[in-house]
């Protein structure tokens, strides 16, 4: 059998299946209607494949129940039954099917779904993509010239044109066709084939095409290993690292790969070494709470990356290093410094053809402006981000824009808009299998429930996700506050005291640190835990005047407010009033209506405690600060009118 014929052999499990006017190709997880590819999200394809596999020639296919669909398609993912309905609706749209008069998928009320069309397995695999067409194996095997090189050049040019117009899926298809043509061409060397595979990988990542990305990533890593060229290996791993934030990457230990590449790169490859070191520092930032010296290693890597980028003379390398330095040190540097550096980064990448660079810089500016309490700049940068995200035509930035819109809705106490944007974001993130995005929308959902006063739901949800919560102290802080407000004081105290050990050292200094401390401060006030309150007051005091923003997803208002609440608990009335008035000024200025009401309520408690202390004998004034505290969600119904505080 010739090499070309071997390439066409497909096992039973991945043979294409035809039904009606459609062909489902399992080898590359695509669906075609004639020669036209039908766009289909990975989960929708997985569901269609499951239904088709249950079909039986000549007899009625069995019903596939919802619980089986969830177990097969959404294994190890916490989703509700509603996601199945959404996915089926998407499939019917793609198949131009009807729920009333179905041709392909029939709903069996109360049971599940049945595939009703006749399915025929094709004996061969056909083409991987519509642009390649069906390969004429006899002619190729006979050695006839079919213009492989011409076809390869045409495919590359078509991919570049699609890339320039930001038609990412089309670009990925063309590069896939080019890769196939190059594989058939025995004269194509590995570096060239790897270059084409990297282009396909990059386009698939931008299109949110998880299946294509996974296949291209595995092939690229294998080719990079085979070339034994450290430069090509570095490019492959960097592309994989970029995708790690947006789609499920086929690698578990990204940091180890980056370290190996950095070790093998020659010293004169300054620009590549700078990029790898910066990306490794960002990967190491996630370990800040796990290892005592990880923060030092991160900073050493960033310093080294900065020096190499300067020596290389490459502006693009300097921008890349600065971008990842700002992300790696989020929550550590002063917001004013971050904003200055981020605005410098925006100037550096303004003319860059890469939307990713501009979007990352814009997101950094928006978050830093909000942390500083500069509402106008925050709104300006947020709108700029939304515009760029739409222009980029990349799904990963679509969900990120929704995340920022939820953040703004929280800020302005528009909980209806927040719920709507969260729903849209979850649907988009699940469609493109973006676990980081799903986790952030989950955090936003829990915060929404907190602001709605549905504390029991939060505690229950976090108990179901116990494995994640156990390794993420910031999530534990949210659970402590939920327990405290739900009346489960003993559980809240036990967990609060565990976290409070060694001055709350268990909470890593990352993008969630300030938010976690604010939640724990509010829990201390509800529980009247003065010992933990002293530690939290000392930790938060250097950040007075800043807002607590968590991963550009949630804002817990000005840090002056929890400082005021803690000072009131610690019987420091003068400091309490000063903090609360400062918080009120910030919340009024930026239009944070919910946090403004919470601050006014705290000022009323301060006034009541002051009056009570003046009326009673001096010995009783030690009880100053013991006025009962309302949970934050209880303030949602209060009018936003101005109160006079004596």
Steps between C-alpha positions, in 0.01 A plus 500: 500500500638847407554779754209698355266200524606439860411861580148436372434193717264582787398277785139409563472743790591809297330428168288786363124453538249633249142589593273699274708767328759507778828317561639474853878453495628367830869504408517880515167560681332690217155505341444568130194574293615402154842665466422780748617471859228565758635692803438296812624551857697208651227408749236508227714270284552262793123484560427442130764225487347333808150503345628373163693213665175382661323486161429150365464424127150373415357550850401778738791644696476483881435810709813663642409629843608837636707352780697292246555812285630693800727211600642457149518857368552699821701247701667651810330835438235649728209610273122495526254303283417823317832486316379188312197689367721788387734258323214315326358836387840588352516162321155546350600843373812354335302210348208727402280263697170569676388396847138481377566296185847353556704332225805420713454552877172419674427602860351223710315690771632429849751246368762647267577517126496254209681524165243405233687543169657203320879497543744349248867452582728593210765239419778760466593817680460745213663837536588652832388842383275619214780700337713191436231306319511123470850368431534301178714220646554299180638804314724599790619142550584483130733794552307744281573869564199670662680818595552447873735799530253727318219377723715555809585858402136574422389365837758705688400817313131430566577448871689829515215687329246353744731587789527862382119526489472334845305204360668269746310178430551540126867569561533185714331298223740628234806436715370150576471442125854631457624263770333206326652599165841536666467157662433346157798683355804291594730799427353719775740521793396483865565870585268612218233252602534615863463863391172417323379296800572792733300730274212254502525470878497879544201551268305219672571656841368835381194333349430312823513172305610271782507176302720643223724672753557178695592307189731774372662545844582131534643493148699820556658370821594172331652684202685739730654206687596336172670812359729524807502875435467694830361805317216301343434323830478838673252631244282189535493515880434878502204455267373224728546729800298777335219253440513373858282793612240469227449135407574171670866438426627141461774539760496471876830647607540814292759653734725193467490525120582870509791435738638229271477730197668786686781269605562380141480836319840645405602816691507712184127439439417798723150577373376141521663449839335820629156384384538151649629638832210749527242232422663265751483773767127530435461122534699510825279780637225241548726316747552804724301345782628147456875548534684743724758602239271507193449877528876556502544272198224688316668836564843367398354371174328833431820695566696268271231522228505880522878515456496263201215690333693828539818346359312350205385848394160355407206720594264202456705297749498787753123530465455122543713498816324805647157345432581181686687684775187703575278190498747293705524769771132595508392574853859578607583832335324829576207561259640843404827342388312223316285757317806703394675186372185368330442831319863488384432147374194624309719760325755230409245262347258754348626431146546127557308266267445276804161559660610289797769750601264798476221321686725385784639852542149652495372251762793588728418872464131445578571296814769735631275804443219333695735404785601867519135605517519687168155419363529704180825339392361158586194559279715633216737203506213252536324639191829486310539136602149411382568666161832317454349167608225532238752598231731208586227242426654270759263313737746513792478880501123486456460328838761730653301806388190348665700445820588872509139594434396290799764682706350835396147376576612395852660840549180686409275256689325386180449137604255426217759593236766305694290182493431541128868552409607206720256272317634613161857460617451148640338386175789639293768360734342153505465500120872554458610291801673781689534376861663819629207702367245262651673531840488881485132505402439256787666749734281777359189284546586438866567871553162577345335258744689670783365842400151347470527359855483135388779390735388138544530445123859628506604270782329202335663571160846534653455175693427323170822647361696403812810382310546841335420695816747301708789608278383860443496714817316786324200270449519400867470867594173521307377186677590643844295813430207293364502279811511806727204668328301176478518461878748210501729680744693198631601386150589855399715554813681170458596573139582866574742398777669249269559771240610752764803290600830689466332829408295346215815370328294226328343758267739553206584856397340484157214664313245363749685593822331835571154363422557201730613729783193723455265199522680373811482848654123508447476150649699618805255785551197267477663247738649767735845335464733773629823299494478430126369852446825653636709299252276587206498868591881506495509312166244722326613838638782551242235463228258764630363709216509204257209285381502121544480354147529122454636368168322775302176320586370628836531827694436516876511880518746729672732337754427799725156349576621169657776699675230717654295195600807338659592822682146517637529141623841576654354803686689763304216746429708784356678273251171326416329827409798617295510175300124487443477862383787439257322188370174692458679768296653235268174310453306818421764611250506175301126427523537180707145522633489169689828568682387857566194366682716253695731785607210722607364213711841464668507875570156476660627219724798718589269791591273274706795351688642850567168626635459191718853540638435865590179417689632218720757508779867502392562141610239381250672671207719195453204347320532759222490318168264223608204617290356217286617495140267460202614262225596689184217353296244639742587847376380438147148620577608822673446830320819660373405840641747706701498451879619760751760345730573688818 
